[in-house]
Amino acid sequence: MTAAAAAAAKFTGRYAIHPLLPGVAQVAVDACTGRLRPSWTPRAQALLQKWERVAFCMPRYEQFLAKTNRKDLKRIHVFMNEEAQAKLGEFYLCCAFRLRPDDVEAAGQDAQKLLALAREVANDEVEPLFQDCRDFVADYDWELHERLDGTTIWREVDDGLFWHHSFEAASASAYRAYRETALPPEASWPAKDDAAAINEILEGCGAAVAEGGRARGLAEDVYQQFLEASSMPVKASIRTALIDHGILAGEVVYRGEPRDTTESDGASPREAKL
């Protein structure tokens, strides 16, 4: 808390903020780290693990798309274009090799069994995977993603400053309510260089976010909203891949910046490589 306040006190002009702000942000993080976790990471990890297994087959899906005339479409994956059907079958059979190698081996050279297996893998594995990915990225917000990327420069300066700007980007309303409860009215804040008074206030904030404290729930709301928002870079990677592979219709407005994927509580798993 003291380090965050001291770091903030060094800034002037457009980057100047009161040292209490990074201090109170760090108080919330210290209270919540290790206790709260993002809800989306298990789902993202499961999707990425399955994608890694079928990624080898995606060039065959692209070959299928290249042979597809959308005007020939009668219903999902039923085409008058026989060449497109053949390419799609090759894609599904490739996925069967990747996802159910034992079943492929059991089918041997029996063309009918392999065809049935490819159809089963399509219906039970691949198409549900595609839909799960579409559903996962449905709430992607490129503007929120861009705002979060804009906060990363502060981590090189000080963790408290990073958390303050991140909470403003990801959970502004909850963060405002937390500050109003944990801090005294802004009009009574001490001078930016009054380290003793600032530290005394931050100690009071620490008590307010302790178990049973008046600001505990608000601090948790702020931190949890940040954790949920931190899904945006991963969702961006998955969404971009879906669009690039022709699995999802849409436009890539913002592709994001490279990020350190080692945030606390596993908030940002490795970048999706689809």
C-alpha positions in Angstrom: 0.0 0.0 0.0 2.8 2.4 0.9 4.7 1.7 -2.2 1.7 2.2 -4.4 1.0 5.6 -2.8 4.6 6.6 -3.1 4.7 5.7 -6.8 1.5 7.7 -7.5 2.9 10.8 -5.7 5.7 11.0 -8.2 3.4 11.8 -11.1 2.3 15.2 -12.2 0.2 16.7 -15.0 -2.2 14.4 -17.0 -0.8 11.3 -15.2 -1.3 12.6 -11.7 -3.7 10.8 -9.4 -4.0 11.0 -5.6 -1.9 8.3 -3.9 -4.9 7.0 -2.1 -6.3 5.6 -5.4 -3.6 3.1 -6.1 -3.4 2.4 -2.4 -7.1 1.5 -2.0 -6.9 -0.6 -5.2 -4.0 -2.6 -3.9 -6.0 -3.1 -0.6 -8.8 -4.7 -2.6 -6.4 -7.0 -4.5 -4.6 -8.0 -1.3 -7.9 -9.0 0.3 -9.1 -11.0 -2.7 -6.0 -12.7 -4.2 -6.2 -16.4 -3.6 -9.8 -16.3 -2.7 -11.6 -15.4 -5.9 -11.0 -16.9 -9.3 -12.4 -16.2 -12.7 -15.4 -18.4 -13.6 -14.4 -18.7 -17.3 -11.0 -20.4 -17.1 -12.1 -24.0 -16.9 -14.3 -23.6 -19.9 -11.6 -21.8 -21.9 -9.0 -24.4 -21.0 -11.3 -27.3 -22.1 -12.0 -25.6 -25.4 -8.3 -24.9 -26.0 -7.3 -28.4 -25.2 -9.8 -29.8 -27.7 -8.8 -27.2 -30.3 -5.2 -28.3 -30.0 -6.3 -31.8 -31.0 -8.3 -30.8 -34.1 -6.0 -27.9 -35.2 -4.1 -30.3 -37.5 -7.3 -30.9 -39.5 -8.3 -27.3 -40.0 -6.6 -27.0 -43.4 -9.0 -29.7 -44.6 -11.9 -27.5 -43.4 -10.5 -24.6 -45.3 -10.4 -26.9 -48.4 -14.1 -27.7 -47.8 -15.0 -24.0 -47.7 -13.0 -23.3 -50.9 -15.2 -25.9 -52.7 -18.4 -24.6 -51.2 -21.0 -22.6 -53.1 -23.2 -21.1 -50.5 -26.1 -21.0 -53.0 -26.1 -24.8 -53.0 -26.8 -25.0 -49.3 -30.0 -26.8 -48.5 -29.5 -27.4 -44.8 -26.5 -27.6 -42.6 -23.7 -29.6 -44.3 -26.0 -31.0 -47.0 -24.8 -29.7 -50.3 -25.5 -30.5 -54.0 -21.8 -29.8 -54.5 -20.4 -33.3 -54.1 -16.8 -32.1 -54.1 -17.6 -30.0 -51.1 -19.2 -32.9 -49.3 -16.1 -35.1 -50.0 -13.8 -32.4 -48.5 -16.1 -32.1 -45.4 -16.0 -35.8 -45.0 -12.2 -35.8 -45.1 -12.2 -33.1 -42.4 -14.5 -35.1 -40.1 -12.5 -38.3 -40.6 -9.3 -36.4 -39.8 -10.9 -35.2 -36.6 -11.9 -38.8 -35.8 -8.2 -39.8 -36.1 -7.3 -37.0 -33.6 -10.2 -37.5 -31.2 -11.0 -41.2 -31.4 -8.0 -43.0 -32.7 -9.0 -46.3 -31.1 -12.4 -46.2 -32.9 -10.6 -45.5 -36.2 -8.3 -48.4 -35.7 -11.2 -50.7 -34.9 -13.0 -49.6 -38.1 -9.9 -50.7 -40.1 -10.4 -50.4 -43.9 -14.2 -50.7 -43.7 -15.4 -47.6 -45.7 -18.9 -47.8 -44.3 -17.7 -47.9 -40.7 -15.3 -45.1 -41.3 -18.1 -43.0 -42.8 -20.4 -43.7 -39.9 -17.6 -42.8 -37.5 -16.9 -39.6 -39.3 -20.6 -38.7 -39.1 -20.7 -39.6 -35.4 -17.6 -37.5 -34.6 -19.1 -34.6 -36.6 -22.4 -34.7 -34.6 -21.0 -35.5 -31.2 -17.6 -33.8 -31.1 -16.8 -31.3 -33.8 -20.0 -29.4 -34.3 -20.6 -29.1 -30.6 -17.1 -27.8 -30.2 -17.7 -25.2 -32.9 -20.9 -24.1 -31.2 -19.3 -24.1 -27.7 -16.7 -21.8 -29.1 -19.3 -19.5 -30.7 -21.2 -19.3 -27.4 -18.0 -18.7 -25.4 -17.1 -15.6 -27.5 -20.6 -14.3 -27.9 -20.1 -11.6 -25.2 -16.7 -10.5 -26.5 -16.3 -6.7 -26.1 -13.5 -5.3 -28.2 -13.7 -1.9 -26.5 -13.3 -3.5 -23.1 -10.4 -5.5 -24.5 -8.7 -2.4 -25.8 -9.2 -0.6 -22.5 -7.6 -3.5 -20.6 -4.7 -3.6 -22.9 -4.2 0.1 -22.3 -3.6 -0.5 -18.5 -0.7 -2.9 -18.9 1.9 -0.1 -19.2 1.2 0.7 -15.5 2.4 -2.7 -14.3 5.9 -1.6 -15.2 5.5 1.4 -12.9 3.7 0.0 -9.9 1.2 -2.8 -9.2 -1.1 -0.4 -7.3 -1.3 1.9 -10.3 -1.9 -1.0 -12.6 -4.8 -2.2 -10.4 -6.3 1.2 -10.2 -6.4 1.7 -13.9 -7.5 -1.9 -14.5 -10.5 -1.5 -12.1 -11.5 1.8 -13.8 -11.4 -0.1 -17.2 -13.1 -3.3 -16.1 -15.4 -2.5 -13.2 -15.8 1.3 -13.0 -19.2 1.4 -11.2 -18.3 -1.2 -8.6 -14.9 0.4 -8.1 -16.5 3.8 -7.5 -18.9 2.3 -4.9 -16.0 0.5 -3.2 -13.9 3.7 -3.0 -16.9 5.7 -1.6 -17.3 3.2 1.2 -13.6 2.4 2.0 -12.3 6.0 1.7 -13.3 9.2 3.5 -15.0 11.9 1.3 -12.6 13.2 -1.3 -12.8 16.8 0.0 -11.1 15.6 3.2 -8.3 13.7 1.6 -4.8 14.8 2.8 -2.2 16.4 0.6 -0.5 14.0 -1.9 2.8 14.3 -0.1 1.4 13.7 3.4 2.6 10.1 3.6 1.7 9.7 7.3 -1.9 10.7 6.8 -2.3 8.6 3.6 -0.9 5.5 5.3 -3.3 6.0 8.2 -6.3 6.1 5.9 -5.1 3.1 4.0 -4.7 1.2 7.2 -8.4 2.0 7.8 -9.2 0.7 4.3 -7.4 -2.5 5.2 -9.7 -3.0 8.2 -12.8 -2.1 6.0 -12.0 -5.0 3.6 -11.1 -7.5 6.3 -13.5 -10.4 6.8 -16.8 -8.9 7.9 -15.6 -5.4 7.1 -18.0 -2.8 5.6 -16.2 -2.8 2.3 -15.4 -6.4 2.0 -18.2 -7.3 -0.4 -17.7 -4.3 -2.5 -13.9 -5.1 -2.9 -14.9 -8.6 -3.9 -17.3 -7.3 -6.5 -14.6 -5.1 -8.0 -12.0 -7.8 -8.2 -14.4 -10.4 -9.5 -15.6 -8.1 -12.3 -12.0 -7.6 -13.3 -11.4 -11.4 -13.3 -14.4 -11.9 -15.6 -13.3 -9.0 -17.9 -9.8 -10.6 -18.2 -11.4 -13.2 -20.4 -11.4 -10.7 -23.3 -7.9 -11.4 -24.7 -8.6 -15.2 -24.8 -12.0 -14.6 -26.3 -10.5 -12.4 -28.9 -8.0 -15.1 -29.9 -10.7 -17.7 -30.2 -13.1 -15.4 -32.0 -10.5 -14.3 -34.5 -9.6 -17.9 -35.2 -13.2 -18.8 -35.7 -13.7 -16.0 -38.2 -10.4 -16.7 -39.9 -11.4 -20.3 -40.4 -14.9 -19.5 -41.6 -16.6 -21.0 -38.6 -18.1 -17.7 -37.3 -19.4 -14.8 -39.3 -18.1 -11.5 -38.1 -15.5 -8.8 -38.3 -12.3 -8.5 -36.3 -12.1 -4.9 -35.2 -9.4 -5.2 -32.6 -6.8 -8.0 -32.4 -5.2 -7.0 -29.2 -1.7 -6.6 -28.0 0.7 -9.3 -26.7 0.1 -9.8 -23.0 1.8 -11.3 -20.1 -0.5 -14.3 -19.4 0.6 -14.8 -15.8 -1.9 -12.6 -14.0 -2.8 -13.5 -10.4 -5.4 -16.2 -9.8 -4.9 -17.5 -13.4 -7.0 -14.7 -14.8 -5.3 -14.9 -18.2 -4.4 -18.4 -19.5 -2.0 -18.7 -22.4 -3.1 -17.2 -25.7 -5.3 -19.4 -27.8 -3.5 -20.9 -30.7 -6.2 -22.2 -33.0 
